[in-house]
Amino acid sequence: MIPVSPVPEPVSFDAACRQPGNAWLQRNPGAERPHDYWSAFRADLAAGFGNRCGYSAMYEPSGTIDHYESHRDCPAKTYEWSNYRFAAQWLNSSKKKQRVIDPYVVEDGWFEIQLPSLQLMATDRIPLALRPLVDQMKRSFPIFHDERILKQRRQWYRLYQEGKLSLAGLSEVAPLIAQAEARRLAVSAQATP
């Protein structure tokens, strides 16, 4: 995970999503699955996230809008722009009922990729109050060492290693891997006489 600034609400969001969505909620109290008025704004949210999943911090060409607080837990936020995060569909589905750290609160340096394993590590820069949540995520949210995410990381790193992607390009699509590579290059440069 990397820092993501809250994405400004699109001008037409209130009229096209919030108002009709909240009216739908009033007509359908207790509905298990809300009517989707938000998908029309997926491209706006994706652009605000640099087209990277808010959880994997990697390029996501076909992501979805994640309700950070679910409709089930907080129906009043179903049609609130501030509750939306851009995420890979499979990671959004993996959240289920568990709490995960909000991409909007993550700060630089809280998470690092380790080379050569490409596993995600939580650093000691994470505030003490959030560490229990991160520990729970390590056990049940697949961004740390799940094979599906490692496969993605390997592919981006392989493209970089083969010269098909520059370090700047790697930083665009997988910034945590680029940071890990920059650290590796710095250590290598210091070790060379």
Residue frames as a rotation matrix with the C-alpha (Angstrom) as fourth column:
MET 1
0.580 0.814 0.000 0.00
0.814 -0.580 0.000 0.00
0.000 0.000 -1.000 0.00
ILE 2
-0.645 -0.727 0.238 1.12
0.735 -0.675 -0.071 3.52
0.212 0.129 0.969 -0.79
PRO 3
-0.539 0.461 -0.705 -0.27
0.225 -0.728 -0.647 6.93
-0.812 -0.507 0.289 0.15
VAL 4
-0.502 0.496 0.709 -3.26
0.780 -0.096 0.619 8.00
0.375 0.863 -0.339 -1.93
SER 5
-0.965 0.212 -0.157 -4.76
-0.124 -0.890 -0.438 11.46
-0.232 -0.404 0.885 -1.65
PRO 6
-0.186 0.968 0.171 -8.55
0.409 0.235 -0.882 11.60
-0.893 -0.093 -0.440 -1.48
VAL 7
-0.759 -0.033 0.650 -9.89
0.650 -0.086 0.755 11.94
0.031 0.996 0.086 -5.00
PRO 8
-0.829 0.479 -0.288 -12.01
-0.385 -0.864 -0.325 15.06
-0.404 -0.159 0.901 -5.62
GLU 9
-0.200 0.865 0.461 -15.67
0.395 0.501 -0.770 14.32
-0.897 0.028 -0.441 -6.15
PRO 10
-0.795 -0.031 0.606 -16.72
0.603 -0.154 0.783 14.63
0.069 0.988 0.142 -9.81
VAL 11
-0.906 0.420 -0.050 -19.04
-0.415 -0.906 -0.084 17.56
-0.081 -0.056 0.995 -10.53
SER 12
-0.239 0.879 -0.412 -21.88
-0.735 0.113 0.668 15.34
0.635 0.462 0.619 -11.75
PHE 13
-0.835 -0.179 -0.519 -21.61
0.092 0.886 -0.454 12.77
0.542 -0.427 -0.724 -8.94
ASP 14
-0.851 0.523 0.051 -24.26
-0.178 -0.195 -0.964 14.25
-0.494 -0.830 0.259 -6.67
ALA 15
-0.097 0.874 -0.476 -26.95
-0.913 -0.268 -0.306 14.43
-0.395 0.405 0.824 -9.37
ALA 16
0.069 0.089 -0.994 -26.06
-0.796 0.605 -0.001 11.13
0.601 0.791 0.113 -11.07
CYS 17
-0.392 -0.299 -0.870 -25.24
0.144 0.914 -0.379 8.92
0.909 -0.273 -0.315 -8.07
ARG 18
-0.989 -0.089 -0.116 -25.81
0.122 -0.073 -0.990 10.33
0.080 -0.993 0.083 -4.58
GLN 19
-0.569 0.822 0.016 -29.31
-0.776 -0.530 -0.343 11.73
-0.274 -0.208 0.939 -5.09
PRO 20
0.185 0.695 -0.695 -30.81
-0.792 0.524 0.313 8.82
0.582 0.493 0.647 -7.06
GLY 21
-0.451 -0.432 -0.781 -28.95
0.064 0.857 -0.512 6.33
0.890 -0.281 -0.359 -4.86
ASN 22
-0.993 0.091 0.070 -30.23
-0.083 -0.155 -0.984 7.77
-0.079 -0.984 0.161 -1.61
ALA 23
-0.203 0.967 -0.152 -33.74
-0.976 -0.213 -0.054 7.91
-0.084 0.138 0.987 -3.09
TRP 24
0.027 0.144 -0.989 -33.36
-0.438 0.891 0.118 4.23
0.899 0.430 0.087 -4.02
LEU 25
-0.844 -0.395 -0.363 -32.29
0.153 0.471 -0.869 3.42
0.514 -0.789 -0.337 -0.45
GLN 26
-0.749 0.619 0.236 -35.42
-0.581 -0.443 -0.682 5.13
-0.318 -0.648 0.692 0.90
ARG 27
0.156 0.841 -0.518 -37.61
-0.969 0.233 0.086 3.09
0.193 0.488 0.851 -1.44
ASN 28
0.487 -0.079 -0.870 -35.75
-0.132 0.978 -0.163 -0.17
0.863 0.194 0.466 -0.63
PRO 29
0.215 -0.436 0.874 -34.91
-0.962 -0.251 0.111 -0.17
0.171 -0.864 -0.474 3.08
GLY 30
0.279 -0.187 0.942 -32.98
-0.561 0.764 0.319 -3.21
-0.780 -0.617 0.109 4.16
ALA 31
0.929 0.029 -0.368 -32.06
-0.344 0.430 -0.835 -4.23
0.134 0.902 0.409 0.60
GLU 32
0.673 -0.698 0.245 -29.11
0.356 0.597 0.719 -6.61
-0.648 -0.396 0.650 0.60
ARG 33
-0.341 -0.772 0.536 -27.60
0.869 -0.041 0.493 -5.39
-0.358 0.634 0.685 -2.67
PRO 34
0.051 0.378 -0.925 -27.86
0.078 -0.924 -0.373 -1.67
-0.996 -0.053 -0.077 -3.54
HIS 35
0.852 0.263 0.452 -28.55
0.476 -0.035 -0.879 -0.41
-0.215 0.964 -0.155 -7.04
ASP 36
-0.107 -0.994 0.017 -25.30
0.836 -0.081 0.544 0.48
-0.539 0.073 0.839 -8.83
TYR 37
0.949 0.297 0.107 -25.22
0.312 -0.827 -0.469 4.18
-0.051 0.478 -0.877 -9.65
TRP 38
0.612 -0.756 -0.233 -21.49
-0.265 -0.474 0.840 4.48
-0.745 -0.452 -0.490 -8.88
SER 39
0.188 -0.622 0.760 -19.88
0.653 0.657 0.376 2.51
-0.734 0.426 0.530 -11.73
ALA 40
0.782 0.133 0.609 -20.27
0.577 -0.523 -0.627 5.44
0.235 0.842 -0.486 -14.12
PHE 41
0.843 -0.456 0.285 -17.56
-0.511 -0.844 0.160 7.13
0.168 -0.281 -0.945 -12.04
ARG 42
0.821 -0.539 0.186 -15.05
0.402 0.779 0.481 4.26
-0.404 -0.321 0.857 -12.02
ALA 43
0.344 -0.724 0.598 -12.73
0.793 -0.118 -0.598 5.99
0.504 0.679 0.533 -14.52
ASP 44
0.512 -0.119 0.851 -12.68
-0.294 -0.955 0.043 9.16
0.807 -0.272 -0.524 -12.37
LEU 45
0.876 -0.157 0.456 -11.76
-0.421 0.211 0.882 7.18
-0.235 -0.965 0.119 -9.27
ALA 46
0.708 -0.634 0.312 -9.18
0.678 0.733 -0.049 5.08
-0.198 0.246 0.949 -11.14
ALA 47
0.374 -0.570 0.732 -7.49
0.411 -0.605 -0.681 8.22
0.831 0.556 0.008 -12.48
GLY 48
0.622 -0.078 0.779 -7.31
-0.602 -0.684 0.412 9.64
0.501 -0.725 -0.472 -8.95
PHE 49
0.777 -0.347 0.525 -5.58
-0.209 0.645 0.735 6.43
-0.594 -0.681 0.429 -7.82
GLY 50
-0.131 -0.855 -0.502 -3.10
-0.872 -0.142 0.469 6.62
-0.472 0.499 -0.727 -10.74
ASN 51
0.441 0.427 -0.789 -4.90
-0.761 0.644 -0.077 3.56
0.475 0.635 0.609 -12.18
ARG 52
-0.665 -0.635 -0.392 -3.40
-0.246 0.683 -0.688 1.53
0.705 -0.361 -0.610 -9.33
CYS 53
0.299 0.716 -0.631 -5.33
0.414 0.498 0.762 -0.62
0.860 -0.489 -0.148 -6.90
GLY 54
0.403 -0.070 0.912 -5.49
-0.629 -0.746 0.221 1.09
0.665 -0.663 -0.344 -3.52
TYR 55
0.846 -0.039 0.532 -4.53
-0.423 0.559 0.713 -2.16
-0.325 -0.828 0.456 -1.79
SER 56
0.691 -0.612 0.385 -1.95
0.670 0.742 -0.023 -3.81
-0.271 0.273 0.923 -4.07
ALA 57
0.427 -0.480 -0.766 -0.43
-0.247 -0.877 0.412 -0.48
-0.870 0.014 -0.493 -5.20
MET 58
-0.689 -0.595 0.414 -0.06
0.244 0.347 0.905 -1.89
-0.683 0.724 -0.094 -8.71
TYR 59
-0.755 0.363 -0.546 -1.52
-0.653 -0.493 0.575 -0.96
-0.061 0.791 0.609 -12.08
GLU 60
-0.565 0.677 0.472 -5.06
0.313 0.705 -0.636 -2.25
-0.764 -0.211 -0.610 -12.40
PRO 61
-0.994 0.089 -0.065 -6.60
-0.095 -0.392 0.915 -2.02
0.056 0.916 0.398 -15.88
SER 62
-0.347 0.923 -0.167 -10.05
-0.044 0.162 0.986 -3.28
0.937 0.349 -0.016 -14.93
GLY 63
-0.957 -0.102 -0.270 -10.54
0.258 0.114 -0.959 -2.44
0.129 -0.988 -0.082 -11.29
THR 64
-0.022 0.999 -0.040 -13.74
0.689 0.044 0.724 -1.72
0.725 -0.012 -0.689 -9.48
ILE 65
-0.182 0.069 0.981 -15.14
-0.546 -0.836 -0.043 0.73
0.817 -0.544 0.190 -6.99
ASP 66
-0.457 -0.038 -0.889 -14.71
0.637 0.684 -0.357 -0.62
0.621 -0.729 -0.288 -3.48
HIS 67
0.558 0.583 0.590 -17.06
-0.190 -0.603 0.775 0.67
0.808 -0.545 -0.225 -0.80
TYR 68
-0.526 -0.844 0.109 -14.49
-0.310 0.070 -0.948 1.09
0.792 -0.532 -0.298 1.95
GLU 69
-0.765 0.449 0.461 -17.31
-0.394 0.240 -0.887 0.82
-0.509 -0.861 -0.007 4.49
SER 70
-0.938 0.323 0.127 -19.69
0.322 0.673 0.666 -1.77
0.130 0.665 -0.735 3.08
HIS 71
-0.420 0.884 0.205 -23.36
-0.465 -0.403 0.788 -1.21
0.779 0.236 0.580 2.33
ARG 72
0.185 0.469 -0.864 -24.12
0.433 0.750 0.500 -3.95
0.882 -0.467 -0.064 4.87
ASP 73
-0.259 -0.405 -0.877 -22.23
0.961 -0.017 -0.276 -2.19
0.097 -0.914 0.394 7.66
CYS 74
-0.521 -0.006 -0.853 -22.93
0.294 -0.940 -0.173 1.42
-0.801 -0.341 0.492 6.75
PRO 75
-0.019 0.585 0.811 -25.79
0.975 0.192 -0.115 1.84
-0.223 0.788 -0.574 4.27
ALA 76
0.767 0.339 -0.545 -25.74
0.304 -0.940 -0.157 5.64
-0.565 -0.045 -0.824 4.68
LYS 77
0.026 -0.856 -0.517 -22.32
-0.448 -0.472 0.760 5.69
-0.894 0.212 -0.395 2.95
THR 78
0.147 0.083 0.986 -23.36
0.596 0.788 -0.156 3.54
-0.790 0.610 0.067 -0.02
TYR 79
0.527 0.144 0.838 -23.60
0.820 -0.347 -0.456 6.55
0.225 0.927 -0.301 -2.33
GLU 80
0.892 -0.309 -0.330 -20.95
-0.099 -0.846 0.524 8.75
-0.442 -0.435 -0.785 -0.73
TRP 81
0.773 -0.627 -0.096 -17.92
-0.159 -0.046 -0.986 9.55
0.614 0.778 -0.135 -2.90
SER 82
0.120 -0.774 0.621 -15.66
-0.938 -0.294 -0.185 9.77
0.325 -0.560 -0.762 0.15
ASN 83
0.363 0.101 0.926 -16.36
-0.609 0.778 0.153 6.07
-0.705 -0.620 0.344 0.84
TYR 84
0.997 0.082 0.015 -15.05
-0.038 0.606 -0.795 4.82
-0.074 0.792 0.607 -2.52
ARG 85
0.059 -0.998 0.024 -11.62
-0.534 -0.011 0.846 3.34
-0.844 -0.063 -0.533 -3.20
PHE 86
0.510 0.022 -0.860 -10.27
-0.826 0.292 -0.482 1.96
0.240 0.956 0.167 -6.49
ALA 87
-0.098 -0.487 0.868 -9.39
-0.697 0.656 0.289 -1.73
-0.710 -0.577 -0.404 -6.15
ALA 88
-0.806 -0.149 -0.572 -8.74
-0.493 0.705 0.510 -4.92
0.327 0.693 -0.642 -8.05
GLN 89
0.164 0.978 -0.126 -12.00
-0.740 0.207 0.640 -6.88
0.652 -0.012 0.758 -8.10
TRP 90
0.262 -0.074 -0.962 -10.47
0.287 0.958 0.005 -9.97
0.921 -0.277 0.272 -6.47
LEU 91
-0.803 -0.552 -0.225 -9.02
0.394 -0.209 -0.895 -7.90
0.447 -0.807 0.385 -3.61
ASN 92
-0.548 0.714 0.435 -12.32
-0.754 -0.647 0.112 -6.08
0.362 -0.267 0.893 -3.15
SER 93
0.428 0.726 -0.538 -14.02
-0.433 0.688 0.583 -9.48
0.793 -0.017 0.609 -2.91
SER 94
-0.153 -0.595 -0.789 -11.32
0.474 0.657 -0.587 -10.69
0.867 -0.463 0.181 -0.50
LYS 95
-0.740 -0.110 0.664 -12.18
-0.404 -0.715 -0.570 -7.94
0.538 -0.690 0.485 1.98
LYS 96
-0.252 0.775 -0.579 -15.56
0.584 0.599 0.548 -9.50
0.772 -0.201 -0.604 2.79
LYS 97
0.774 0.633 0.019 -16.42
0.344 -0.445 0.827 -8.38
0.532 -0.634 -0.562 6.32
GLN 98
0.232 -0.745 -0.625 -12.89
0.962 0.081 0.261 -7.77
-0.144 -0.662 0.736 7.55
ARG 99
0.918 -0.059 -0.393 -11.45
-0.031 -0.997 0.077 -4.37
-0.396 -0.058 -0.916 8.24
VAL 100
0.258 -0.881 0.397 -8.42
0.961 0.192 -0.199 -3.28
0.099 0.433 0.896 6.25
ILE 101
-0.291 -0.445 -0.847 -6.28
0.527 -0.814 0.247 -0.21
-0.799 -0.374 0.471 6.48
ASP 102
0.757 0.652 -0.051 -7.65
0.377 -0.499 -0.780 2.68
-0.534 0.571 -0.624 4.43
PRO 103
0.096 -0.741 0.664 -5.44
0.983 -0.033 -0.179 3.69
0.154 0.670 0.726 1.47
TYR 104
0.487 0.154 0.860 -6.31
0.237 -0.971 0.040 7.31
0.841 0.184 -0.509 2.34
VAL 105
0.944 -0.160 0.290 -4.58
-0.330 -0.374 0.867 7.05
-0.030 -0.913 -0.406 5.74
VAL 106
0.641 -0.757 0.130 -1.45
0.746 0.654 0.127 5.17
-0.181 0.015 0.983 4.61
GLU 107
0.797 -0.473 -0.376 1.72
-0.435 -0.881 0.185 7.24
-0.419 0.016 -0.908 4.74
ASP 108
0.584 -0.657 -0.477 4.94
-0.508 0.163 -0.846 6.92
0.634 0.736 -0.238 2.81
GLY 109
-0.430 -0.903 0.013 7.22
-0.649 0.299 -0.699 4.19
0.628 -0.309 -0.715 4.12
TRP 110
0.096 0.527 0.844 4.58
-0.942 0.323 -0.095 2.20
-0.323 -0.786 0.527 6.00
PHE 111
0.760 0.183 0.623 4.94
-0.008 0.962 -0.272 -0.73
-0.649 0.202 0.733 3.60
GLU 112
-0.049 -0.825 -0.563 7.90
-0.912 -0.193 0.362 -2.07
-0.408 0.531 -0.743 1.61
ILE 113
0.934 0.166 -0.316 8.51
-0.306 0.828 -0.469 -4.83
0.184 0.535 0.824 -0.89
GLN 114
0.302 -0.850 0.431 11.39
-0.465 0.264 0.845 -7.15
-0.832 -0.456 -0.316 -0.06
LEU 115
0.619 -0.228 -0.752 13.71
-0.697 0.283 -0.659 -8.37
0.363 0.932 0.017 -2.80
PRO 116
-0.903 0.058 -0.426 14.10
-0.418 0.114 0.901 -10.99
0.101 0.992 -0.078 -4.10
SER 117
-0.806 0.578 0.126 10.95
0.473 0.758 -0.450 -12.52
-0.356 -0.303 -0.884 -2.52
LEU 118
-0.774 0.499 0.390 8.67
-0.026 -0.640 0.768 -9.63
0.632 0.585 0.508 -3.59
GLN 119
-0.088 0.734 -0.674 6.70
0.918 0.323 0.231 -10.04
0.388 -0.598 -0.702 -0.38
LEU 120
0.194 0.269 0.943 5.06
-0.064 -0.956 0.286 -7.02
0.979 -0.116 -0.169 1.21
MET 121
-0.360 -0.363 -0.859 6.35
0.845 0.262 -0.465 -6.07
0.394 -0.894 0.212 4.63
ALA 122
0.806 0.543 0.238 4.86
0.330 -0.744 0.581 -3.69
0.492 -0.389 -0.779 7.18
THR 123
-0.239 -0.950 0.202 7.49
0.339 -0.276 -0.899 -1.34
0.910 -0.146 0.388 8.59
ASP 124
-0.311 0.047 -0.949 7.92
0.950 -0.013 -0.312 0.08
-0.027 -0.999 -0.041 12.08
ARG 125
-0.993 -0.003 0.117 6.72
0.019 -0.990 0.137 3.45
0.116 0.138 0.984 10.72
ILE 126
-0.195 0.978 -0.071 3.12
0.230 0.116 0.966 2.26
0.954 0.172 -0.247 11.04
PRO 127
-0.283 0.124 0.951 1.58
-0.790 -0.592 -0.159 3.92
0.543 -0.797 0.265 14.12
LEU 128
-0.978 -0.157 0.138 1.18
-0.209 0.727 -0.655 1.62
0.003 -0.669 -0.743 17.12
ALA 129
-0.333 0.931 0.146 -2.60
-0.533 -0.058 -0.844 2.09
-0.778 -0.359 0.515 17.09
LEU 130
0.426 0.515 -0.744 -2.84
-0.899 0.149 -0.412 0.60
-0.101 0.844 0.527 13.58
ARG 131
-0.567 -0.789 -0.235 -0.50
-0.811 0.585 -0.008 -2.35
0.144 0.186 -0.972 14.06
PRO 132
-0.532 0.421 0.735 -3.17
-0.152 0.806 -0.572 -4.78
-0.833 -0.416 -0.364 15.34
LEU 133
0.591 0.761 -0.268 -5.20
-0.369 -0.041 -0.928 -4.08
-0.717 0.648 0.257 12.19
VAL 134
0.216 -0.609 -0.763 -2.12
-0.959 0.014 -0.282 -4.66
0.183 0.793 -0.581 10.01
ASP 135
-0.758 -0.482 0.440 -1.37
-0.587 0.798 -0.137 -7.89
-0.285 -0.362 -0.888 11.89
GLN 136
-0.006 0.848 0.529 -4.92
-0.073 0.527 -0.846 -9.10
-0.997 -0.044 0.059 11.22
MET 137
0.683 0.230 -0.694 -4.53
-0.653 -0.234 -0.720 -8.15
-0.328 0.945 -0.009 7.54
LYS 138
-0.343 -0.899 -0.271 -1.31
-0.939 0.328 0.102 -10.19
-0.003 0.290 -0.957 7.33
ARG 139
-0.716 0.101 0.691 -3.29
-0.182 0.928 -0.325 -13.27
-0.674 -0.358 -0.646 8.34
SER 140
-0.143 0.843 0.519 -6.32
0.534 0.507 -0.677 -12.82
-0.833 0.180 -0.523 6.11
PHE 141
0.778 0.383 -0.499 -5.92
-0.170 -0.635 -0.753 -10.17
-0.605 0.671 -0.429 3.38
PRO 142
0.653 -0.471 0.593 -3.91
0.627 0.775 -0.074 -11.42
-0.425 0.421 0.802 0.38
ILE 143
0.946 -0.302 0.115 -1.68
-0.158 -0.743 -0.650 -8.40
0.282 0.597 -0.751 -0.32
PHE 144
0.518 -0.788 0.332 1.33
-0.706 -0.174 0.687 -9.63
-0.484 -0.590 -0.647 1.64
HIS 145
-0.562 -0.825 0.064 2.39
-0.681 0.505 0.530 -13.00
-0.469 0.254 -0.846 0.24
ASP 146
0.400 0.759 0.513 -0.54
-0.138 0.603 -0.785 -14.58
-0.906 0.243 0.346 -1.60
GLU 147
-0.374 -0.615 0.694 0.65
0.541 0.464 0.702 -16.33
-0.753 0.638 0.159 -4.78
ARG 148
0.426 0.612 0.666 -1.80
0.902 -0.228 -0.367 -14.37
-0.072 0.757 -0.649 -6.94
ILE 149
0.982 -0.066 -0.176 -0.25
-0.057 -0.997 0.055 -11.06
-0.179 -0.044 -0.983 -5.95
LEU 150
0.135 -0.985 0.109 3.31
-0.135 0.090 0.987 -12.40
-0.982 -0.148 -0.121 -6.02
LYS 151
-0.021 -0.069 0.997 2.68
0.875 0.482 0.051 -13.50
-0.484 0.874 0.050 -9.61
GLN 152
0.862 0.359 0.357 1.74
0.485 -0.788 -0.379 -9.93
0.146 0.500 -0.854 -10.54
ARG 153
0.758 -0.625 -0.187 4.79
-0.376 -0.652 0.658 -8.52
-0.533 -0.429 -0.729 -8.79
ARG 154
-0.026 -0.792 0.610 7.08
0.312 0.574 0.757 -11.05
-0.950 0.211 0.232 -10.52
GLN 155
0.338 0.230 0.913 5.70
0.933 0.048 -0.357 -10.03
-0.126 0.972 -0.198 -13.91
TRP 156
0.993 0.016 0.117 6.32
0.032 -0.991 -0.132 -6.31
0.114 0.135 -0.984 -13.35
TYR 157
0.494 -0.867 0.067 9.81
-0.424 -0.173 0.889 -6.97
-0.759 -0.467 -0.453 -11.97
ARG 158
0.051 -0.441 0.896 10.64
0.630 0.710 0.314 -9.31
-0.775 0.549 0.314 -14.85
LEU 159
0.709 0.256 0.657 9.66
0.689 -0.450 -0.568 -6.64
0.151 0.855 -0.495 -17.39
TYR 160
0.898 -0.441 0.005 11.98
-0.418 -0.848 0.324 -4.21
-0.139 -0.293 -0.946 -15.60
GLN 161
0.255 -0.854 0.453 14.84
-0.177 0.420 0.890 -6.73
-0.951 -0.307 -0.045 -15.40
GLU 162
0.107 -0.150 0.983 14.51
0.844 0.536 -0.010 -7.50
-0.525 0.831 0.184 -19.13
GLY 163
-0.806 -0.490 -0.331 14.78
0.303 -0.823 0.480 -3.79
-0.508 0.287 0.812 -19.95
LYS 164
-0.492 0.708 0.507 11.20
0.719 0.002 0.695 -3.59
0.491 0.706 -0.510 -21.23
LEU 165
0.740 0.668 0.076 10.31
0.457 -0.583 0.672 -1.20
0.493 -0.462 -0.737 -18.43
SER 166
-0.239 -0.822 0.516 12.50
0.028 -0.537 -0.843 1.57
0.971 -0.187 0.151 -17.02
LEU 167
-0.740 -0.044 -0.671 12.76
0.662 0.125 -0.739 2.24
0.116 -0.991 -0.063 -13.30
ALA 168
-0.864 0.474 -0.170 10.54
-0.428 -0.869 -0.247 5.30
-0.265 -0.141 0.954 -13.88
GLY 169
-0.315 0.760 -0.569 8.04
-0.634 0.278 0.722 3.08
0.707 0.587 0.394 -15.72
LEU 170
-0.426 0.096 -0.900 8.16
0.509 0.847 -0.151 0.51
0.748 -0.522 -0.409 -12.93
SER 171
-0.950 0.031 -0.311 7.45
0.250 -0.524 -0.815 3.34
-0.188 -0.851 0.490 -10.49
GLU 172
-0.621 0.764 -0.176 4.27
-0.767 -0.545 0.340 4.16
0.164 0.345 0.924 -12.43
VAL 173
0.074 0.702 -0.708 2.86
-0.520 0.633 0.573 0.62
0.851 0.326 0.412 -12.44
ALA 174
0.660 0.073 -0.748 4.32
0.491 0.712 0.503 -0.86
0.569 -0.699 0.433 -9.25
PRO 175
0.493 -0.476 0.728 5.85
-0.424 -0.862 -0.277 1.88
0.760 -0.172 -0.627 -7.08
LEU 176
0.744 -0.236 0.625 6.71
-0.580 0.235 0.780 -0.33
-0.331 -0.943 0.038 -4.10
ILE 177
0.728 -0.528 0.437 8.74
0.614 0.786 -0.072 -2.64
-0.306 0.321 0.896 -6.35
ALA 178
0.529 -0.528 0.664 10.47
0.352 -0.576 -0.738 0.39
0.772 0.625 -0.118 -7.86
GLN 179
0.636 -0.281 0.719 11.33
-0.696 -0.610 0.378 1.65
0.333 -0.741 -0.584 -4.38
ALA 180
0.794 -0.344 0.502 12.74
-0.067 0.771 0.634 -1.76
-0.605 -0.537 0.588 -3.46
GLU 181
0.618 -0.572 0.540 14.83
0.777 0.341 -0.529 -1.80
0.118 0.746 0.655 -6.63
ALA 182
0.566 -0.401 0.720 16.09
-0.135 -0.907 -0.400 1.74
0.813 0.129 -0.567 -5.96
ARG 183
0.715 -0.310 0.627 17.19
-0.665 -0.025 0.746 0.64
-0.216 -0.950 -0.225 -2.46
ARG 184
0.740 -0.440 0.509 18.91
0.408 0.895 0.181 -2.42
-0.535 0.074 0.841 -3.95
LEU 185
0.592 -0.516 0.619 20.73
0.586 -0.251 -0.770 -0.27
0.553 0.819 0.154 -6.52
ALA 186
0.650 -0.329 0.685 21.84
-0.536 -0.838 0.106 2.20
0.539 -0.436 -0.721 -3.82
VAL 187
0.720 -0.383 0.578 23.28
-0.367 0.497 0.786 -0.62
-0.589 -0.778 0.217 -1.68
SER 188
0.686 -0.446 0.575 24.99
0.683 0.667 -0.298 -2.10
-0.250 0.597 0.762 -4.72
ALA 189
0.631 -0.433 0.643 26.52
0.189 -0.719 -0.669 1.28
0.752 0.544 -0.372 -5.64
GLN 190
0.671 -0.373 0.641 27.87
-0.733 -0.461 0.500 1.72
0.109 -0.806 -0.582 -2.09
ALA 191
0.705 -0.371 0.604 29.41
-0.027 0.837 0.546 -1.75
-0.709 -0.402 0.580 -2.16
THR 192
0.710 -0.456 0.536 31.23
0.677 0.236 -0.697 -1.09
0.192 0.858 0.477 -5.45
PRO 193
0.141 -0.743 -0.654 34.68
0.667 -0.417 0.617 0.42
-0.731 -0.523 0.437 -4.86
